Amino acid sequence: MSIQVSPSTIPNSNEVSLTSTLLDRDDYLTGLLNQVTATKTEGWLQELRQSAANWVRHSIIPTTREEEWRFTDLSSLRKVQFNLETGNFTSLEFDILPEAANSRLVFVNGVFAPELSAVSDLPSGIVVSNLAALSAVEQEGVRQYLAQAEGAQEVFTALNTAGITDAAVVWVKKNVVVETPIHLVFISVAGETATISQPRCLVVAESGSQVTLVEEYTNRQGAESAEEGVYLTNAVTEVWVGDNAEVSHTRIEWEGAEAFHIGKTAIAQARDSRYTSHAITLGAKLSRHNLEILQTGEQTQTTLNGLTVITGKQLSDTHSAIALNYPHGTSEQLHKCIVGDRAHAVFNGKVFVPKPAQLTNAAQLNRNLLLSSKARVDTKPQLEITADNVKCAHGATVSQLEDDEIFYLQSRGIDENDARKLLINAFAAEIINQIPVPSLREILLNTVNNLKSLTND
């Protein structure tokens, strides 16, 4: 497989530069680092971890003084002392998707759970395994890609790399078409004290291959659960899409009500490849998702669909960056936010089109629905173009439910609450209905429909 990383990088990405002196060292971050590096590994993996740890030691957790984080205050995170919790849990409840009943990996607090996993229904030509179970030859292949994607030197990404002891690995061989969805489940279980887990996922789709992924982050009972434990999930996923390969990737985040979730998804797309993302955010007290796509060859197709549904005092921040470095690239992005109560949604989307990327076609739209007078959204779609033969557009809308639409439905015998619910569901369904796994679509539509707080102003 030949996936070459372009020398062109994502400008102004979410990287936090090294501090100039040791006096600037972040003691809180150092404490987190000491927790996640307590368990040692061997060989090349330990070298990789040590390199990342050295970088973290001279870094700081970002603050609102930095442009990339100015709407997302992590001070509440810094008040919590997190500890590793790797207890053995064998009876956890989670949704088993019928389409992926025998093609799933489950990790609990970042630790592989073989008794909850099932990978018997997979064709030849695909490897779905945890890193520790791979052969020496397979691990050597993983070494070429793990922690090599764009944005590796971002503070939370580097913290994750410094703590790697295992990872979910999906490797699709050349020209293999996988009809069965692969379900990666990362469950966080709060302990007696606040816990931290750092799930890691590596996906390699070799040239001509096709695969569908569902990546899920949850606690035992999902969004709006009664589970009030405090925990931090710091997740990193790297996806390498080879020449003429196709990856459909659904990412679901519905952590517990008191959880913190920080995630990075880094994608490298080679020539003629196709990548589609469906990113759904429903849970966590505070969540941040950095989605970064690096085009490494001509004529790529990138589709980014996103949906954020938050209520109460939740804060959800989505930052995306698409670097289209070669000609004939196509990207389409639609991100929707439904914001109720006193919740706060943030969207920042960048599309970079440098001079070599002639004949690029890029479109970006962020649509926001505010359900309360106290709900808030900060949106900033961005295009940075230096090529002169392109077709690019971007925009953002912020709206509320229209009184005349509610009145029309009421005139047809539907009460006000149900009328609001119908309009909200229709707004969300445009994203959810594009997910290629029918059972997951149904679960998500029912989840949104049953969020009572969305219809109570």
Secondary structure as UniProt FT lines:
FT   TURN            11..12
FT   HELIX           22..24
FT   HELIX           27..36
FT   HELIX           43..57
FT   TURN            64..65
FT   HELIX           67..69
FT   TURN            70..71
FT   HELIX           75..78
FT   STRAND          83..84
FT   HELIX           98..100
FT   TURN            101..102
FT   STRAND          104..108
FT   TURN            109..110
FT   STRAND          111..112
FT   HELIX           114..116
FT   TURN            124..125
FT   STRAND          126..130
FT   HELIX           131..133
FT   HELIX           136..143
FT   TURN            144..147
FT   TURN            150..153
FT   HELIX           155..162
FT   STRAND          168..172
FT   TURN            174..175
FT   STRAND          182..187
FT   STRAND          195..197
FT   STRAND          200..205
FT   TURN            207..208
FT   STRAND          210..218
FT   TURN            223..224
FT   STRAND          231..241
FT   TURN            243..244
FT   STRAND          246..254
FT   TURN            257..258
FT   STRAND          260..269
FT   TURN            271..272
FT   STRAND          274..281
FT   STRAND          286..295
FT   STRAND          301..310
FT   TURN            312..313
FT   STRAND          315..323
FT   TURN            327..328
FT   STRAND          330..339
FT   TURN            341..342
FT   STRAND          344..353
FT   TURN            355..356
FT   TURN            358..359
FT   STRAND          361..370
FT   TURN            373..374
FT   STRAND          376..385
FT   STRAND          391..400
FT   HELIX           403..411
FT   TURN            412..413
FT   HELIX           416..432
FT   TURN            433..434
FT   HELIX           438..449
FT   HELIX           452..455
//
